[in-house]
């Protein structure tokens, strides 16, 4: 749970940058690649991450612009990336303008439960990380490049002329 807006903003800046880098490795062809009937496509996962930001934050009385919740997954990976980037910036602007540290303990009805605003920010961040991790596995299966997030990826180890850690 967050107790300071600045802490969330710092974490969000890093995590959203990592998500955007990952999205930028997607190709239009990879968006609909199906690995299993019980697994979302890369396009659907990326669009879910993108759409979850306004969906959750609009419930918390922040108006996040730039997403039509009735839209289908774009066929363009660039469209997903640019939409995500706009929404991410909108989120930071809204949180900075409308919430203060003292507001983070206020409760909001989220999915039939009462969540503190600081918890909403935490869940939003962890939700993104969770689905981004799913994407990295599918991207490997699709033969796409995966960027390092909390340390170098296999490709980045190779660029450093070092063996990837097993």
HELIX and SHEET records of a PDB file:
HELIX    1   1 UNK A    5  UNK A   23  1                                  19    
HELIX    2   2 UNK A   29  UNK A   32  5                                   4    
HELIX    3   3 UNK A   42  UNK A   59  1                                  18    
HELIX    4   4 UNK A   77  UNK A   98  1                                  22    
HELIX    5   5 UNK A  101  UNK A  105  5                                   5    
HELIX    6   6 UNK A  117  UNK A  141  1                                  25    
HELIX    7   7 UNK A  154  UNK A  159  1                                   6    
SHEET    1   A 2 UNK A 107  UNK A 110  0                                        
SHEET    2   A 2 UNK A 113  UNK A 116 -1                                        
END                                                                             
